[in-house]
């Protein structure tokens, strides 16, 4: 699970495997996404959902302290 393995509509491709949460969130907001919810995920990680008026929903996985985004991908 790494960011560079997935393409998020409206964002440039990621060239790194992880990003600081603040940078990832700034990119998502700039592309028109808004955070819609979160829940616990495997290994004490945090799962967060993002919606966009035109693109499919995105799920992102954060580190347990929510400081690093490990991966993000479109879900249907």
N, C-alpha and C positions, 0 to 999 in steps of 0.2 A: 504494500500500500504506500504509494508515493504520489505526490502532486504531479510530477512530470509524466506520469502514465495516463493522465486523463486530460481532455479538453473541455473547458467550460465555455458555453456559448456566451459571446460578448466580451470575453477576456482573451488577452494574448496567451499563448501556450506557456506553461510553466517550464522553466529550465532548471529548477531546483527540486529536490525531493521533499523539503518541508519549508514552511515560511513562518515567521513570527505572526501570531494571531492578528496583531494590529495592522500589519501590512496586508494580509489576506483580506481582512474585513474592509479595509479602505478600498482595495481593488473591486471587491464585490459591490460595495455601495456605489462606487463611481460608475460601475457598469449597469446600475439600475436595480440591483437585487436588494431585497430586504429580508432580514432574519425573521423567521416565523415561529421558531420553537427549538427546544433542545431536550435531550434525554440522556441517561447513562448509556454507555456502550461497553463492549468487551474490554477487559483488562483495565478497568477504571477510567477509560477514555470517555469523552463527551461527544455526542452526536448532535449536530445542529443542522436545521433545514433553512434554506433560502428560497424565496419565490421571486419571480420576475414576471412582468406583464406579458412578455412575448416568448420567453424561453422556458424549457422544462425546469421543474424544481431541482435544486442542488442539495445534496447531503454532504456535510463536511465532518471530518473526524479530528478532534482536538486531543492534545496530550491531557493527562489527568489534571494538570494545573491550569489548563486552558490557555497556555502561553504560546503553544506551537500548533499549527495546523499540519496534520500528517498527510491527509489526502482529502480530495473533494471530487464528486462525480455527479452526473445527472441521474435522477431516479424518476420512474414513471408513476 
